[in-house]
Amino acid sequence: MEPLAPMYERQVKKMRHFNKLMHDADNHDRNSLEFLRAVRIENSLMT
């Protein structure tokens, strides 16, 4: 089970980062190209 821990940690960090992006988007323009690019990058990292 031990080797799975670091990978899980990375996933949690990615999710937190993604949630932060989503939160920031609420405070800014959701349709901005920068935001869309960030979401696309996040989605590619998650798969």
C-alpha positions in Angstrom: 0.0 0.0 0.0 2.9 2.3 0.7 3.8 3.3 -2.9 0.2 4.4 -3.6 0.4 7.2 -1.0 2.6 9.7 -2.9 0.5 9.3 -6.0 -2.7 9.9 -4.0 -1.0 13.0 -2.4 -0.3 14.3 -5.9 -3.9 13.8 -6.9 -5.2 15.6 -3.8 -2.8 18.5 -4.6 -4.1 18.6 -8.2 -7.7 18.7 -7.0 -7.0 21.5 -4.5 -5.2 23.4 -7.3 -8.2 22.8 -9.6 -10.7 23.9 -6.9 -8.6 27.1 -6.4 -8.8 27.7 -10.2 -12.5 27.3 -10.1 -12.9 29.6 -7.1 -10.7 32.2 -8.8 -12.8 31.9 -11.9 -15.9 32.9 -9.9 -14.1 36.1 -9.0 -13.0 36.8 -12.6 -14.2 36.3 -16.2 -15.0 32.6 -16.6 -14.7 33.0 -20.4 -11.2 34.3 -20.4 -8.8 32.4 -22.6 -6.4 32.0 -19.7 -8.9 30.3 -17.6 -10.0 27.9 -20.4 -6.4 27.1 -21.1 -5.8 26.3 -17.4 -8.9 24.1 -17.2 -7.7 22.2 -20.3 -4.3 21.7 -18.8 -5.9 20.5 -15.5 -8.2 18.1 -17.3 -5.3 16.6 -19.2 -3.3 16.1 -16.0 -6.2 14.3 -14.3 -6.6 11.6 -17.0 
